[in-house]
């Protein structure tokens, strides 16, 4: 077998020439690709597979694929994708994640790549036994592989939650929140949620552990169980309302309370509500104002998350309704109105959500962030859920929106 040396390469070339003469190009390419695979020369194997596919289709071995006759395009593309998988997965298994993804991005679903990377990361992070203790070179290679997994998972958008999990373990909360804001926050809501859940759960654990440690240091007997709540520990300590202690970086807390608005899981909503309740006890000089309607981040977040848990529902709706009205009067942006719509929708009050959505000022500058990421339902969805199409159709006529009007007719017919 060719060992990669000049002599070995020369011997293989001689065999390829003999095989081509005796068995044709098909046999020659079969011998070449078998040799490349055995020697794990994956990039060369990919090139050989493409040449073999072109030769089998009677096409030039190189050149612009756009000039290939249409009837042969599909066959060549299928062979190309097959070659991408053949070389991409071995590269990933060898730890060359970025190189593997270069081939696989067009050939596999991101979910499959995410599962493979998660398994590889778990293998790399698993403590080694004394019999297979890693060397310094192994550690360096493992670190490079984890960095590539983080890049592909987070910055390539394959599995943001996996990327954030690994980044959190390596770089801490601050860098992870920054990465979320830069790489995740504008993804569709469904793709944000696993990453947002991760941050909410992490910060909840962090604040709870720091609070319990502080109370033990003070001699306050608090023994939280495995399902301890942050609010329960605070109550056991008397609330700490006028206490100057701060158990978390406040900027991290306020960022996670903002990020958590995408969450819909009951457990995560509960943790976010507890974090917001903790924020309400912080000394005023330690917090900073947020964007309306979250100027008082702790109190507004407590109402937002609490309402979704059945806590102070009407008070929350009244609060955000007032904020939406004020924002409309003062032209203070779309977020207050969007938050009201979102909250009403999540509370299964679609008619009220639709009314609030139609009452928002029209903005020709484009969709808000909540709309762009799919956190807000469409007007047609709200009208369908409410069972009353007339308010939306009336608004369409008033604003000359024939497209949405037609969509209501089509949706009603489809649901009939």
N, C-alpha and C positions, 0 to 999 in steps of 0.2 A: 504493500500500500504506500502511496506517496506520503512522505513525512514532512513535506513543505520545503525541503532543501532543494537547491538547484538540481541535484542529481535525481531526487525523487520526482521533481516536477518534469524533468526530461523523460523519465521512464513512463510517467502517466501520459504525457503527450504522445509518446510512441504507441502506447496501448490504444489511446483514443483514435489515432490515425488508422491503426490496424482494425479496430472495431468498426469505424465508419466505412472502411473498404469492404469488410465482411458482412456487416449487419445493417448498414445504412445509418443515417443521422439519428434515427430514433434510438438505436442501440448505443450509439456514441454518447448521446445526451444522458441516457440511463446510467451508463458507467460513470460519466462525469459527475452527475448529481449525487450518486451513491457515494463517491469518493469525498465530495465536498461535505456531505452530511456527516460522514464518519469522522471527518477532521474538524467538525463544528465550524466550518467557514461559512457562516450564515449569510453574510452580505453577498458573497460570491455565488452561493446557492440560489439566492433570489434572482440574480442576473441570469444564471444558467436556466432557471425555470422559465423566465420570460423568453429567452432565446429559443428554448425548446418549443414553447407554445407558438411562437411566431413561425418557426420552421414547420410545425405540424399543420398550420393553417395556410402555408404557402405564402407567407408575408416576408418582407425584408427583415433581417435580424435586428435592425436598429432603425431609428427614425421616429418622426412625430406620429403618435398614435391617432391623432385627429384626422390623418389622411387615409386611415384604414377604411376599407369599404364597410358600410353600415351592417351588412349581413354577417360580418366577422367580428364586429366590435364586441358583441355580447359574449362570444366564446372566449375572446382574449381577456376580457374583463374578469370573467369567472375564473380563468386560470391565474390571473394576477392576484385576485383575492385569496385563492387557495395558496399561492406562494407566500403571500403576506402572513397568513396564519402559520404556515410551515416553518418560517424563519423567525417570526415574531415571538411565539411562545417560548422557544428555547432561549432566546435572548433574555426574556423576562426571567426565566428560571435561573439563568446564570447571573442575575443581578443587574443586567444591563437594561434597566427598565425604560429609560428614555429612548434608547435605540429600538427596543422592542415595540414601543408604542408608535414609533415612526411608521412601522409597517402595519400595526394592528388598528390604528385609528379608523381606517377605511374598511376594515374587514370584520370587526367584532363589535358587540354592543358594549357601551361603557360599563354596564353593570357586571359583565363577565370580567373585564379588566380590573374593576374594583375588587372583585372577590379574589382574583389571583394575587393582586398586590397586598391585600389584607393578610392572606395566608403567608406570603413571603415576609411581610413586616413582622408578623407574629413569630415566625421562625427565627428571624434575625434578633428579635428582642428577648427570646427565650434564653434563660441562663444556661450556659454551657456546663456540662459535667466535667469532672476532672480528667476523664479520658479523652475528651475532645475539646480541651480548653483552647480558645482561639489565640492565634498569634497576633502580633502588632499589625502585620499586613492584612490579616483577616478582619481585624477591627476597622482598619482604614477602608477596606473594600465594603464592609457592612455599612459603615457610615455613609459612604458615597451612594450605596444602593438606597438607603433610607432617605437621603436627600432627593434622589431621583423619584422615589415613590411620592414624597411630599409634593414635588413639583408637578408631576403628572396628575396626582389626585386632586390637588388644590388649584394650581394655576392653569392646568389644562381642563379643569372642570370635570374630571372623570368621576371622582368620589370626594367631594369637598369635606364631608364629615371625617373620612379617614385621614385626609391631609391635615385637618385641624387637630385631630386626636394626636397624631404623631408630632405635629408642631408644638402642641401644648406640652407634651411630655419633655420636649427638647428645649424649647425656648421660653416657656412660661406664658402667663395670661396676657400680658401686654402685647407681645408680638402676635399672639394668636387672634386677639380682637382686631388688631390692625389688618391682619391678613383677611379676616372675615369681611371687613369693610371694603377692602380693595378687590377681593376675588369672588366673594360669595353674595354680597348684599343685593346685586342687581340680577341674580339668577332668578328663574321662576320660583315662586313661593314653595312649591313642593320639593324643589331641590335644595332650598335653603334650610328647610325644617330640621333634617337630621343634624346639620351643623349647629343650628341655633339651639336645639335640644342639648347638644353636647356642652355648649357654653353655659347654658342656664344650670344644668346639673353640676358642672364643675364649680361654678362660682357659689352655688348653694352649699356644696360641701366645704368649700374654702371658708366661707363666712361662718358657717356653723362650727367648724373645728376651731377657728380663731376665737369665736365668742365663748365656747365652752372652756377653752384653755384660759382665757382671761378670767372667767368666773371662778375657775378652780384656783387660780393664782390669788384671787381676792378672798378665797375661803368660802365662797358661796356654793353650797352643795347642789350640783346639777349633774345628774347621771342619765344622759340621753341614751335611749335604746337605738337599735339599728334603723328604726323608722321615725327618728326624732324630727320634730318640726322646728324650724327657726323661730316661729312665733311662739311655740310652746316653751322653748328655752327662755325667750325674752320675758314671757309672762311669769315664769318661775323666778326670774331675777327682778321682778317688779317693773318691767318695761324699759328701764334705763332711759326714760324720756329726757331727763335733764342731765344725763351722764355724758361727759365729754369724750368717752372712749370711742374710737373708730376701729373697726376690725377688718377693714377691707380698703383697698384703693378706691376712693369714691368715683374716680373717672371710669374704672372698670365696672363698678356697680351700675352706674348710669348708662354706660354703653350696652351692657347685657340686658338691662331693662328695655332699652330701645330695640335691640336685636330680637328679643324674645317675643315681640308683637306678632311675629310670623307663626309662633307655636300654636298648635291646636290640641295637642295631647293633654289629657286632664292632669296627669302627674306633673308635667312640665308647667302647665298653667298654675298649678298649686305652688310649685317651687318659685315661679316668677312672682306670684302674689306675696309669698313670704319674703322674698328679697325686697319687694316694694314696701312691705310693712316695716322691714328693718330700715329701709331708707328714710321712712317717715320719722324715725327717732334720732336721726343724725343731727348734730349741731348745725345751725343755719350757716355758720361761717365755713363749713366744710363742703357745702354743696354749691352747684352752679345751676343757673336757669337753663332749661331746655327750650326747644322750639314749641310754640303753641300747637296744641293745647296742653303740652307737657312742660309748661314753665316750671311748675313745682313737680319735678320728675317723680318723686316718691309718692305723693298723694294721688296724682293723676294716674300713675301706673297701678297703684293699689286699687283704684276704682275700675280701671280697664280690665285688669286680670280678675279681680274679685267678681265682677258682674258675670263673667263667663263661668264662674264657679257657683253662681246663684247667690252671691254675697252683695248686698246693697245695689241690686239691679236698677231700680228706679232712680236712685240717687246718681248712679253712674250715667244713665241715659240723660238725665237732666243736666248734669255737669257738661257732658260732651255736646249736647244740643245747644247749650248756652255758648260754649266755645265756638261752635260752628257759626252761630248767628253773629257773634262778635267779629269773627274773622271775615265774614262776608261784608259786614259794615265797614270794617277797617281795612279791607283788602289785604288780609294778613296771610295769604297763601292757601293752598288747597288741603293741607294736612288735617286741620280741625274737622272739615266736612267729610273728608275721607275716613277719618277714624270713627266718626259717628255712624257712617254707612257700614263700615266693617263690623262695628260692635253690634248694631241692630241685626245685621245678617247672621252673625255668629249666634245671636240669641234667638234665631229662628223667628224673626219678625220682619219678613220680606216686604210687606206693604209699607211699613214705616221706613225700611231701608231704601226702598225705591223713592218714596217721597223725599227723603233726605238727599238722595243722589240727584234728583231733579231740581232740588232747591239750591244746589251748589252753583256758584257763579260759573259761567261758561269760560273755559280757558283754551284759547287757540294756540297756545305755545306747545301743546302736546300733552300726553298723559302724565299723571303724577307717578311717583315711584311706586305707590301701592297699586295703581292700575297697571303699570308697566310690568310688574313682577307677578301679576295675577292674584294678589291678595284680595282684591275687590272683585266681586262678581260683575258680570255685564248687566246693563240695564234690562236686556231681554231676559236674562236668568232671573232677575229679581221680579220682573213682571210675571213671568211664568210661575214662579213659586208663590206669588201672591194670589194668582188666579184672576187678576183684574188687569186687562190690557189697556183700558181707556186712558188712565193718567199718562202713560208713556206715549200713546198714540197722539194724544192732545199736544204734548210737549214737542213731539216730532213735527207736527203741523206748524206749531208756533215758530220753530227754529229752522224750518226748511230741511229737516233731516229725513230725506226720502229713503235712505239706505236702512236706517234703524226701523223706520215704519214698515218697510218691506220685510225686514227680519221678523217683526212681531207677527205679521200675517203668516209667514212661513213656519214660525215656531208654533203658533197656535194650531195650524193645520197638522203639523207633525205630531202634536200632542193629543189631537182629537181622536 
